[in-house]
Amino acid sequence: MLHINDLTYRIEGREILEHATAAIPASHKVGLVGRNGAGKSTLLRLIQGHIHLDDGSITTPRNCRIGAVAQEAPSDDTSLIETVLAADKERAALLREAETTDNPGRISEIQLRLADIEAHSAPARAATILAGLGFDDEAQAQPCSSFSGGWRMRVALAAVLFTRPDILLLDEPTNYLDLEGTLWLESYLRAYPFTILLVSHDRDLLNTCVNSILHLEGGRLKLYSGGYDYFERTRREQQELQLKLKAKQDDQRRHMEAFVERFRYKASKAKQAQSRVKALAKLQPIVSIVDEHTVPFHFNNPSELRSPIIRMEKVSVGYEPDKPVLRDITLRIDHDDRIALLGANGNGKSTFAKLISGRLERQSGELFRSKKLDIAYFAQHQLDELHPDETPYDHFRSLLGSEATQARVRAIAGSYGFGIPKADTKVTNLSGGEKARLLLALITHHGPNLLILDEPTNHLDVDSRESLIHAINDYAGTVILISHDRHLLETTADRIWIVENGGVKRFEGDLDDYRDHLLGRLKTQPDQQEQKSSNEQPSDEPPGKKGSRRQSAGRRKALDPMRRAVKKAEENLTKLQGDLLKIDRALAIPNIYRDAPEKAARFAKKRAELGVLIEDAEHQWLVQSEAYDAAKESGDRV
């Protein structure tokens, strides 16, 4: 279906793609992954023909339709539904011609073609897509110009999904979506009948929506079967094998070179030495793996506060007097809480975050905050608060004060990933991910008690997102997360709060329960008009199911401390085993005992110490796991 043949593309003399080759079969769903700046978006533009390649070719079948989200979101006075319908240019042209032609033969051809492309169901399909992306019936009738840029980008996404191209190109489609929109898109893409090439850093999306991964690294392309987790595991195994082969070849090369050096001038061995010289010339070197290092995130831990750190009783909040956005909020936040704040965009998640952080005052009710509570608030719009003409070094200098020495400022900046020359690069020249890292470092350096993260992963690649997950889990304070990244939420959050219908409430269940609840609600939307006309429709949920789910959620909540203990013990064991693996690799270096005996002795001593620690960690993990399993089994029998 899509063939990329020996493709080369350069920008200002620098090769972005170098002899890249890949073949994507028809109806395959492929995730395009690679480091930020590797050239993923460039490849999509080359496929669309927006830029011209320097060498090679990109071929698709004749009459193949390629679709991608428009770079400029629609902003005129056309309604959302009409904008989406107009994206199908063939349907629009046929309908216009049907209104003007009086040729009976042509009228028949038009009607047959309209039937072939299912034109009669187009308004319903367009409305379903818009509803899935967060637009209700009233919003669909509004002009595009009445919505903000992020919402208009959703309309552009809806338009390309509606046209159902033979090859669908999507570049970070979830960047403008909330979790609800992301879950709907995930379901839609899984059922999409044609070819998809998806650029995303969302691990869950890449695991559930694609059946192949196309990896772009060093200007080359390599296709792997399976989702992202399988790709990552396969690639790691291949790298380990490559490292072993390289070590073996390097040892073989050193042995040959030593033989040649020793006997090349000795008559009796000259022939053998010459043979080794020829063998060396033919020995193709195995490329050493040079993987970009992902700088870890870390958040300084706060002093512990007595719970609750925040308590609200019938609180209302808004931006205009007597017009609350959220009302009657009665909740508490405890030290070490991990809360996922969910809800459709526009329901008030950011308003609630501003209330908690003190950036927005309550209009009524009682709100208690711990006197020593220190809050850090991260949101994408705050990236604009960084000074574009200053460097990260300048920002850390301002943070630490004039008494800090240059060496200390450099050391602090380096600990957050801003070593030379990044520390001396103007903010305006930093990538989106680097700006996000800088802002997170600045707001968390003093060790806040409560960290509010509003879409922290938008500019981060997969590896950086994993690093952020580790930092959140290691952080001892309270975290409130607003994110569409389900993998981030599943691996860090213990509680779910939902913002909807002008309020904030606890959700009794996990993310899978919420996903089922949300998708079930979306699937019923096209049938709502029919349901309004008849009150005889039975409920889809058995009467006792809701109570049963609440009991299950209650048992899960009671088991949370034990589950966290098991997770912490497992992470400690995994870390120690990783350290042991590094030591074993170092000790496996040929001739290390001969060439570096002191280093080998240190490694051997460290390995013995790790063996004791691992034995203890395994015991702790087994004890915690058995206790958790027993408690869980007891709860399941209730």
C-alpha positions as CSV (number, residue, x, y, z in Angstrom):
1,M,0.0,0.0,0.0
2,L,2.7,2.5,1.1
3,H,6.2,2.0,-0.1
4,I,9.1,4.2,1.1
5,N,12.1,3.4,-1.1
6,D,15.7,4.5,-0.3
7,L,14.4,7.9,0.9
8,T,16.9,10.7,1.6
9,Y,16.0,14.2,2.8
10,R,18.2,17.0,4.0
11,I,17.6,20.3,5.8
12,E,20.4,22.8,5.4
13,G,22.8,20.0,4.5
14,R,21.9,17.9,7.5
15,E,20.5,14.5,6.7
16,I,17.2,13.9,8.4
17,L,16.4,10.8,6.5
18,E,19.2,8.7,5.0
19,H,18.3,5.8,2.6
20,A,15.2,5.1,4.7
21,T,13.1,2.1,3.4
22,A,9.8,0.6,4.6
23,A,6.8,-1.1,3.2
24,I,3.4,-0.8,4.9
25,P,0.7,-3.3,3.8
26,A,-2.8,-2.2,3.0
27,S,-5.2,-1.8,6.1
28,H,-2.2,-1.9,8.5
29,K,-2.3,0.3,11.5
30,V,1.3,1.5,12.2
31,G,2.7,3.7,15.0
32,L,5.6,5.9,13.9
33,V,8.0,6.4,16.8
34,G,11.3,8.0,17.5
35,R,13.0,10.6,19.5
36,N,11.9,14.2,19.4
37,G,13.6,15.8,16.3
38,A,14.2,12.4,14.6
39,G,12.1,13.5,11.6
40,K,8.7,11.9,12.2
41,S,6.6,14.9,11.2
42,T,8.9,15.5,8.2
43,L,8.2,12.0,7.0
44,L,4.5,12.6,7.1
45,R,4.9,15.8,5.1
46,L,7.0,14.0,2.5
47,I,4.2,11.3,2.2
48,Q,1.6,14.1,1.6
49,G,3.9,15.7,-1.0
50,H,4.1,19.0,1.0
51,I,7.9,19.0,0.7
52,H,10.1,17.3,-1.9
53,L,12.5,14.5,-1.2
54,D,16.1,14.7,-2.2
55,D,16.5,11.1,-3.3
56,G,14.5,7.9,-3.4
57,S,10.7,7.6,-3.8
58,I,7.4,7.2,-2.0
59,T,4.7,5.2,-3.9
60,T,1.1,4.5,-3.2
61,P,-1.6,2.7,-5.3
62,R,-3.3,4.7,-8.1
63,N,-6.3,6.8,-6.9
64,C,-5.2,6.3,-3.2
65,R,-6.6,9.0,-1.0
66,I,-4.2,10.3,1.7
67,G,-5.7,12.3,4.6
68,A,-4.2,14.3,7.4
69,V,-5.4,16.9,9.9
70,A,-5.3,20.4,8.3
71,Q,-2.5,22.5,9.7
72,E,-4.8,25.5,10.0
73,A,-8.0,24.9,12.0
74,P,-11.3,26.1,10.5
75,S,-12.2,29.5,11.8
76,D,-15.1,30.9,9.6
77,D,-18.8,31.2,10.4
78,T,-19.7,27.8,9.0
79,S,-21.2,25.5,11.6
80,L,-19.2,22.6,12.9
81,I,-21.4,19.9,11.3
82,E,-21.4,21.7,7.9
83,T,-17.6,22.1,8.2
84,V,-17.1,18.3,8.7
85,L,-19.6,17.4,6.0
86,A,-17.9,19.7,3.5
87,A,-14.6,17.8,4.1
88,D,-16.0,15.0,1.8
89,K,-15.4,17.0,-1.4
90,E,-16.9,14.3,-3.7
91,R,-20.1,14.2,-1.8
92,A,-20.4,18.0,-1.7
93,A,-19.7,18.2,-5.4
94,L,-22.3,15.5,-6.3
95,L,-25.0,17.2,-4.1
96,R,-24.3,20.6,-5.8
97,E,-24.5,19.0,-9.3
98,A,-27.7,17.1,-8.4
99,E,-29.4,20.5,-7.7
100,T,-28.5,21.9,-11.1
101,T,-28.5,19.1,-13.7
102,D,-31.6,18.1,-15.6
103,N,-30.0,15.2,-17.5
104,P,-31.9,12.1,-16.5
105,G,-28.9,9.8,-17.2
106,R,-26.6,12.0,-15.1
107,I,-29.1,12.3,-12.3
108,S,-29.2,8.5,-12.2
109,E,-25.3,8.3,-12.1
110,I,-25.2,10.9,-9.3
111,Q,-27.8,9.0,-7.2
112,L,-26.0,5.7,-7.6
113,R,-22.7,7.2,-6.6
114,L,-24.2,8.9,-3.6
115,A,-25.6,5.6,-2.6
116,D,-22.2,3.9,-3.0
117,I,-20.5,6.4,-0.7
118,E,-23.3,6.2,1.8
119,A,-24.1,9.9,1.5
120,H,-27.5,9.5,3.1
121,S,-25.8,8.5,6.4
122,A,-23.2,11.2,6.3
123,P,-24.9,13.7,8.7
124,A,-25.3,11.0,11.3
125,R,-21.7,9.8,10.9
126,A,-20.4,13.4,11.2
127,A,-22.5,14.0,14.3
128,T,-21.3,10.8,15.9
129,I,-17.6,11.8,15.3
130,L,-18.1,15.3,16.6
131,A,-20.0,13.9,19.7
132,G,-17.1,11.6,20.4
133,L,-14.6,14.5,20.3
134,G,-16.7,16.4,22.8
135,F,-19.3,18.5,20.8
136,D,-22.9,18.1,21.8
137,D,-25.9,18.8,19.5
138,E,-26.0,22.5,20.4
139,A,-22.2,23.0,19.9
140,Q,-22.4,21.2,16.5
141,A,-24.7,23.9,15.2
142,Q,-22.4,26.8,16.3
143,P,-20.0,28.5,14.0
144,C,-16.3,27.5,14.1
145,S,-15.3,31.1,14.9
146,S,-17.0,30.9,18.3
147,F,-14.5,28.2,19.5
148,S,-10.9,28.5,20.7
149,G,-8.0,27.2,18.8
150,G,-7.8,23.9,20.6
151,W,-11.5,23.1,20.0
152,R,-11.2,24.1,16.3
153,M,-8.3,21.6,16.0
154,R,-10.8,18.9,17.2
155,V,-13.0,20.0,14.3
156,A,-10.1,19.6,11.9
157,L,-9.5,16.1,13.3
158,A,-13.2,15.3,13.0
159,A,-13.2,16.4,9.3
160,V,-10.3,14.1,8.3
161,L,-11.8,11.1,10.2
162,F,-15.1,11.7,8.5
163,T,-13.5,11.5,5.0
164,R,-12.2,8.0,5.8
165,P,-9.0,8.2,3.5
166,D,-7.2,5.1,2.3
167,I,-4.1,6.2,4.2
168,L,-4.8,8.2,7.4
169,L,-1.9,10.2,8.7
170,L,-2.1,11.4,12.3
171,D,0.5,13.5,14.0
172,E,0.0,13.6,17.8
173,P,-3.8,13.6,17.5
174,T,-4.4,13.6,21.3
175,N,-2.5,16.8,22.0
176,Y,-5.8,18.8,21.9
177,L,-8.0,16.1,23.5
178,D,-8.9,15.3,27.1
179,L,-9.0,11.8,28.4
180,E,-12.6,11.4,27.3
181,G,-11.8,12.4,23.7
182,T,-8.6,10.2,23.7
183,L,-10.6,7.1,24.8
184,W,-13.2,7.7,22.1
185,L,-10.5,8.2,19.4
186,E,-8.7,5.0,20.6
187,S,-12.0,3.1,20.1
188,Y,-12.6,4.7,16.7
189,L,-9.1,4.0,15.4
190,R,-9.2,0.3,16.4
191,A,-12.3,-0.1,14.2
192,Y,-10.9,2.0,11.3
193,P,-10.9,-0.3,8.1
194,F,-8.0,1.3,6.2
195,T,-4.3,2.1,6.7
196,I,-3.2,4.3,9.5
197,L,0.2,5.9,10.1
198,L,0.1,7.4,13.6
199,V,2.8,9.6,15.3
200,S,2.2,9.5,19.0
201,H,4.1,9.4,22.3
202,D,1.0,8.0,24.1
203,R,2.0,4.5,25.1
204,D,-1.6,3.2,25.6
205,L,-2.6,4.5,22.2
206,L,0.3,2.8,20.6
207,N,-0.5,-0.5,22.4
208,T,-4.2,-0.6,21.6
209,C,-4.6,1.0,18.2
210,V,-1.7,-0.2,16.0
211,N,-0.5,-3.7,15.0
212,S,3.0,-2.5,13.9
213,I,5.6,0.0,15.0
214,L,7.8,1.9,12.5
215,H,10.9,3.0,14.3
216,L,12.8,6.1,13.0
217,E,16.3,6.3,14.3
218,G,19.5,7.7,12.8
219,G,17.6,8.6,9.6
220,R,16.6,4.9,9.0
221,L,13.3,3.1,9.3
222,K,12.7,-0.4,10.8
223,L,9.2,-2.0,11.0
224,Y,8.4,-4.2,14.0
225,S,5.2,-6.3,14.5
226,G,3.0,-5.7,17.5
227,G,2.3,-2.8,19.8
228,Y,4.7,-0.5,21.6
229,D,5.5,-2.7,24.6
230,Y,6.4,-5.6,22.3
231,F,8.5,-3.3,20.1
232,E,10.4,-2.0,23.1
233,R,11.0,-5.5,24.4
234,T,12.1,-6.8,21.0
235,R,14.4,-3.9,20.4
236,R,16.0,-4.2,23.8
237,E,16.7,-7.9,23.2
238,Q,18.2,-7.1,19.8
239,Q,20.5,-4.4,21.4
240,E,21.7,-6.9,24.0
241,L,22.5,-9.4,21.3
242,Q,24.3,-6.8,19.3
243,L,26.4,-5.7,22.3
244,K,27.4,-9.4,22.9
245,L,28.3,-9.8,19.2
246,K,30.3,-6.6,19.2
247,A,32.2,-7.6,22.4
248,K,33.0,-11.0,20.8
249,Q,34.1,-9.4,17.5
250,D,36.3,-6.8,19.3
251,D,38.0,-9.6,21.2
252,Q,38.6,-11.5,17.9
253,R,40.0,-8.3,16.3
254,R,42.4,-7.7,19.2
255,H,43.6,-11.3,19.0
256,M,44.3,-11.0,15.3
257,E,46.0,-7.6,15.6
258,A,48.2,-9.0,18.4
259,F,49.2,-12.0,16.2
260,V,50.0,-9.7,13.2
261,E,52.0,-7.3,15.4
262,R,54.0,-10.1,16.9
263,F,54.8,-12.2,13.8
264,R,54.5,-10.0,10.7
265,Y,58.3,-9.6,10.5
266,K,59.1,-13.2,11.3
267,A,59.8,-15.3,8.2
268,S,58.3,-18.5,9.4
269,K,55.0,-16.8,10.4
270,A,54.8,-14.1,7.7
271,K,52.3,-16.0,5.6
272,Q,49.9,-16.6,8.6
273,A,50.3,-12.9,9.6
274,Q,49.4,-11.8,6.1
275,S,46.4,-14.0,6.2
276,R,45.3,-12.3,9.4
277,V,45.8,-8.9,7.8
278,K,43.4,-9.9,5.0
279,A,40.9,-11.3,7.5
280,L,41.0,-8.0,9.4
281,A,40.3,-6.0,6.3
282,K,37.2,-8.2,5.6
283,L,35.9,-8.1,9.2
284,Q,33.0,-5.7,9.0
285,P,32.6,-3.9,12.3
286,I,29.4,-4.3,14.3
287,V,28.0,-0.8,15.0
288,S,28.2,0.1,18.7
289,I,24.8,1.1,20.1
290,V,24.7,4.8,20.9
291,D,21.3,5.4,22.5
292,E,20.3,9.0,23.4
293,H,20.3,9.4,27.2
294,T,17.0,10.4,28.7
295,V,17.6,12.9,31.5
296,P,15.6,11.7,34.6
297,F,13.0,14.0,36.2
298,H,13.2,14.4,40.0
299,F,11.1,16.4,42.4
300,N,12.6,17.4,45.8
301,N,10.6,16.0,48.7
302,P,8.7,18.2,51.1
303,S,8.3,18.0,54.9
304,E,5.3,15.9,55.9
305,L,2.1,17.7,56.9
306,R,-0.8,16.4,59.0
307,S,-3.9,15.4,56.9
308,P,-6.0,16.8,55.6
309,I,-3.9,19.4,53.9
310,I,-7.0,20.8,52.1
311,R,-10.7,20.4,53.1
312,M,-13.7,21.9,51.3
313,E,-17.3,22.1,52.5
314,K,-20.0,23.1,50.0
315,V,-17.5,25.3,48.1
316,S,-18.6,27.2,45.0
317,V,-16.2,28.9,42.6
318,G,-16.3,30.9,39.4
319,Y,-15.1,33.9,37.5
320,E,-18.2,36.2,37.8
321,P,-20.2,37.0,40.9
322,D,-23.3,34.7,41.4
323,K,-22.2,32.6,38.3
324,P,-20.3,29.7,39.8
325,V,-18.7,27.3,37.4
326,L,-18.5,24.6,40.1
327,R,-20.7,24.4,43.2
328,D,-21.3,22.4,46.4
329,I,-17.8,20.8,46.5
330,T,-17.3,18.8,49.6
331,L,-13.9,16.9,49.5
332,R,-10.7,16.5,51.3
333,I,-7.1,16.1,50.2
334,D,-4.6,14.2,52.3
335,H,-0.9,14.1,52.4
336,D,0.5,11.6,49.9
337,D,-2.8,11.5,47.9
338,R,-2.4,10.7,44.1
339,I,-5.5,12.0,42.5
340,A,-6.5,11.8,38.8
341,L,-8.8,14.8,37.9
342,L,-10.9,13.7,35.0
343,G,-13.7,15.2,33.0
344,A,-14.4,16.7,29.5
345,N,-12.6,19.9,28.5
346,G,-14.7,22.9,29.5
347,N,-16.3,21.1,32.5
348,G,-14.1,23.0,35.0
349,K,-10.9,20.9,35.7
350,S,-8.6,23.9,35.4
351,T,-11.0,26.0,37.4
352,F,-10.8,23.5,40.2
353,A,-7.0,23.3,40.0
354,K,-6.9,27.1,40.3
355,L,-9.2,27.0,43.3
356,I,-6.9,24.4,45.0
357,S,-3.7,26.3,44.2
358,G,-5.2,29.6,45.5
359,R,-5.2,31.3,42.1
360,L,-9.0,31.6,42.2
361,E,-10.9,32.5,45.4
362,R,-14.0,30.6,46.5
363,Q,-17.4,32.4,46.1
364,S,-19.1,30.5,49.0
365,G,-18.6,27.6,51.4
366,E,-15.6,26.8,53.6
367,L,-12.1,26.0,52.4
368,F,-9.3,25.0,54.8
369,R,-5.7,24.8,53.8
370,S,-2.8,23.7,56.0
371,K,-0.9,26.8,57.2
372,K,2.4,25.4,56.0
373,L,1.1,24.1,52.7
374,D,3.3,24.9,49.7
375,I,1.7,24.4,46.3
376,A,3.4,24.1,42.9
377,Y,1.2,24.4,39.8
378,F,2.3,23.3,36.3
379,A,0.1,24.2,33.2
380,Q,1.0,24.4,29.5
381,H,0.2,28.1,29.3
382,Q,2.8,28.8,32.0
383,L,5.5,28.0,29.5
384,D,4.9,31.5,28.2
385,E,6.0,32.8,31.6
386,L,9.6,31.7,31.0
387,H,11.7,34.6,29.7
388,P,12.5,33.8,26.0
389,D,15.7,35.8,25.8
390,E,17.2,34.3,29.0
391,T,18.9,31.0,29.4
392,P,18.1,28.1,31.8
393,Y,21.3,29.2,33.7
394,D,19.7,32.7,34.1
395,H,16.5,31.2,35.4
396,F,18.3,29.0,38.0
397,R,20.4,32.1,39.0
398,S,17.2,34.0,39.7
399,L,15.8,31.1,41.6
400,L,18.8,30.5,43.8
401,G,19.6,34.2,44.5
402,S,22.7,36.2,44.3
403,E,24.5,34.4,47.1
404,A,24.7,31.2,45.1
405,T,28.1,30.7,43.4
406,Q,28.3,30.1,39.7
407,A,29.5,26.5,40.4
408,R,26.4,25.8,42.5
409,V,24.1,27.3,39.9
410,R,25.7,25.1,37.2
411,A,25.5,22.0,39.4
412,I,21.8,22.6,40.1
413,A,21.0,23.2,36.4
414,G,23.0,20.1,35.4
415,S,21.1,17.9,37.9
416,Y,17.9,18.8,36.0
417,G,19.4,18.0,32.6
418,F,20.7,21.5,31.7
419,G,24.4,20.9,31.4
420,I,26.6,22.9,29.0
421,P,25.7,23.9,26.4
422,K,21.9,23.6,27.1
423,A,22.2,25.8,30.2
424,D,23.5,28.6,28.0
425,T,20.8,28.2,25.3
426,K,18.1,30.9,25.1
427,V,14.7,29.6,26.1
428,T,13.3,30.6,22.8
429,N,15.6,28.0,21.1
430,L,14.7,25.2,23.5
431,S,12.3,22.4,22.4
432,G,8.8,22.1,24.0
433,G,10.0,19.2,26.1
434,E,13.0,21.1,27.4
435,K,10.8,24.1,28.3
436,A,8.5,21.8,30.2
437,R,11.4,20.2,32.0
438,L,12.8,23.7,32.9
439,L,9.5,24.9,34.3
440,L,9.0,21.7,36.4
441,A,12.5,22.1,37.8
442,L,11.8,25.7,38.8
443,I,8.5,25.1,40.5
444,T,9.5,22.0,42.4
445,H,13.1,22.8,43.4
446,H,12.0,24.1,46.9
447,G,10.1,20.8,47.7
448,P,6.4,21.8,47.5
449,N,3.8,19.7,49.5
450,L,1.3,19.6,46.7
451,L,2.1,19.3,43.0
452,I,-0.7,20.1,40.5
453,L,0.2,18.9,37.0
454,D,-2.1,20.0,34.1
455,E,-1.2,18.1,30.9
456,P,2.5,17.7,31.8
457,T,3.3,15.2,29.0
458,N,2.2,17.2,25.9
459,H,5.7,17.9,24.7
460,L,7.5,14.8,26.1
461,D,8.5,11.6,24.2
462,V,7.8,8.1,25.4
463,D,11.0,7.7,27.4
464,S,10.7,11.2,29.0
465,R,7.1,10.3,30.0
466,E,8.4,7.1,31.7
467,S,11.0,9.2,33.5
468,L,8.2,11.6,34.7
469,I,6.2,8.6,36.0
470,H,9.2,7.4,38.1
471,A,9.6,11.0,39.5
472,I,6.0,11.2,40.5
473,N,6.1,7.8,42.2
474,D,9.3,8.7,44.1
475,Y,7.9,12.1,45.2
476,A,6.7,12.1,48.8
477,G,4.1,14.9,48.5
478,T,0.6,15.1,47.2
479,V,-0.1,15.0,43.4
480,I,-3.1,16.1,41.4
481,L,-3.0,15.0,37.7
482,I,-5.0,16.4,34.8
483,S,-3.9,14.4,31.8
484,H,-5.2,12.5,28.7
485,D,-2.3,10.0,29.0
486,R,-3.9,6.9,30.4
487,H,-0.6,5.1,31.0
488,L,0.6,8.0,33.2
489,L,-2.7,8.0,35.2
490,E,-2.8,4.2,35.6
491,T,0.8,4.1,36.9
492,T,0.7,7.1,39.3
493,A,-2.9,7.8,40.4
494,D,-4.7,6.0,43.3
495,R,-8.0,7.9,43.3
496,I,-10.2,9.4,40.6
497,W,-12.3,12.6,40.9
498,I,-14.7,13.5,38.1
499,V,-15.5,17.1,37.1
500,E,-19.0,17.2,35.5
501,N,-22.4,18.8,35.8
502,G,-21.0,21.8,37.7
503,G,-19.5,19.7,40.5
504,V,-16.6,17.5,41.6
505,K,-17.1,14.1,42.9
506,R,-15.3,10.8,43.6
507,F,-15.5,8.1,41.0
508,E,-16.0,4.7,42.6
509,G,-13.8,2.5,40.3
510,D,-10.6,2.5,38.4
511,L,-9.7,3.8,34.9
512,D,-11.1,0.7,33.2
513,D,-14.4,1.3,34.9
514,Y,-14.4,4.9,33.9
515,R,-13.5,4.0,30.3
516,D,-16.4,1.6,30.1
517,H,-18.7,4.2,31.7
518,L,-17.6,6.8,29.2
519,L,-17.7,4.7,26.0
520,G,-21.0,3.2,27.0
521,R,-22.4,6.7,27.3
522,L,-21.0,7.8,24.0
523,K,-22.4,4.7,22.2
524,T,-25.9,5.6,23.4
525,Q,-25.8,9.2,22.1
526,P,-27.0,8.5,18.5
527,D,-30.0,6.8,20.0
528,Q,-31.0,9.5,22.4
529,Q,-33.7,11.0,20.3
530,E,-35.3,7.6,20.0
531,Q,-35.1,7.1,23.7
532,K,-36.7,10.4,24.5
533,S,-39.8,9.4,22.5
534,S,-40.2,6.2,24.5
535,N,-39.9,5.7,28.2
536,E,-40.3,1.9,28.0
537,Q,-36.6,1.2,27.3
538,P,-35.1,-1.0,30.0
539,S,-31.8,0.0,31.7
540,D,-28.7,-1.7,30.3
541,E,-27.3,-2.1,33.8
542,P,-28.7,-4.8,36.1
543,P,-30.2,-3.2,39.3
544,G,-27.5,-4.8,41.6
545,K,-24.5,-4.0,39.4
546,K,-24.0,-0.4,40.5
547,G,-24.0,-1.5,44.2
548,S,-21.7,-4.4,43.4
549,R,-19.3,-2.0,41.6
550,R,-19.2,0.3,44.6
551,Q,-18.4,-2.6,46.9
552,S,-15.6,-3.7,44.6
553,A,-14.3,-0.2,44.5
554,G,-14.4,0.0,48.3
555,R,-12.4,-3.2,48.6
556,R,-9.9,-1.9,46.1
557,K,-9.5,1.3,48.1
558,A,-9.0,-0.7,51.3
559,L,-6.3,-2.7,49.6
560,D,-4.5,0.3,48.1
561,P,-1.9,0.7,50.9
562,M,-0.9,-3.0,50.6
563,R,-0.8,-2.7,46.8
564,R,1.5,0.3,47.0
565,A,3.7,-1.6,49.4
566,V,4.0,-4.5,46.9
567,K,4.7,-2.1,44.1
568,K,7.4,-0.3,46.1
569,A,9.0,-3.6,47.0
570,E,8.9,-4.8,43.4
571,E,10.4,-1.5,42.2
572,N,13.2,-1.8,44.7
573,L,13.9,-5.4,43.7
574,T,13.9,-4.5,40.0
575,K,16.4,-1.6,40.6
576,L,18.8,-3.9,42.5
577,Q,18.6,-6.5,39.8
578,G,19.3,-3.9,37.2
579,D,22.4,-2.7,39.2
580,L,23.5,-6.4,39.4
581,L,23.1,-6.8,35.6
582,K,25.3,-3.7,35.1
583,I,28.0,-5.2,37.3
584,D,27.8,-8.5,35.6
585,R,28.2,-6.8,32.2
586,A,31.3,-5.0,33.5
587,L,32.8,-8.2,34.9
588,A,32.2,-9.9,31.5
589,I,34.5,-7.5,29.7
590,P,37.4,-9.7,28.4
591,N,40.6,-9.5,30.3
592,I,39.3,-7.0,32.9
593,Y,41.0,-8.9,35.7
594,R,44.3,-8.7,33.8
595,D,44.0,-5.1,32.5
596,A,42.2,-3.4,35.4
597,P,42.5,-5.6,38.6
598,E,41.6,-2.9,41.0
599,K,38.4,-2.1,39.1
600,A,37.5,-5.8,38.8
601,A,38.0,-6.2,42.6
602,R,35.6,-3.2,43.3
603,F,33.0,-4.7,41.0
604,A,33.3,-8.1,42.6
605,K,32.9,-6.6,46.1
606,K,29.9,-4.6,44.9
607,R,28.4,-7.7,43.3
608,A,28.6,-9.6,46.7
609,E,26.9,-6.6,48.5
610,L,24.1,-6.5,45.9
611,G,23.6,-10.3,46.3
612,V,22.8,-9.8,50.0
613,L,20.5,-6.8,49.2
614,I,18.6,-8.7,46.5
615,E,18.1,-11.6,48.8
616,D,16.5,-9.3,51.4
617,A,14.5,-7.4,48.8
618,E,13.1,-10.7,47.4
619,H,12.1,-11.7,50.9
620,Q,10.3,-8.4,51.5
621,W,8.6,-8.6,48.1
622,L,7.4,-12.2,48.8
623,V,6.1,-11.2,52.3
624,Q,4.2,-8.1,50.9
625,S,2.8,-10.1,47.9
626,E,1.6,-13.0,50.0
627,A,-0.1,-10.6,52.4
628,Y,-1.7,-8.7,49.6
629,D,-2.9,-11.8,47.7
630,A,-4.4,-13.2,50.9
631,A,-6.3,-10.0,51.7
632,K,-7.5,-9.8,48.1
633,E,-8.7,-13.4,48.1
634,S,-10.5,-12.8,51.4
635,G,-12.2,-9.7,49.9
636,D,-13.2,-11.6,46.8
637,R,-15.0,-14.2,48.8
638,V,-17.1,-11.5,50.6
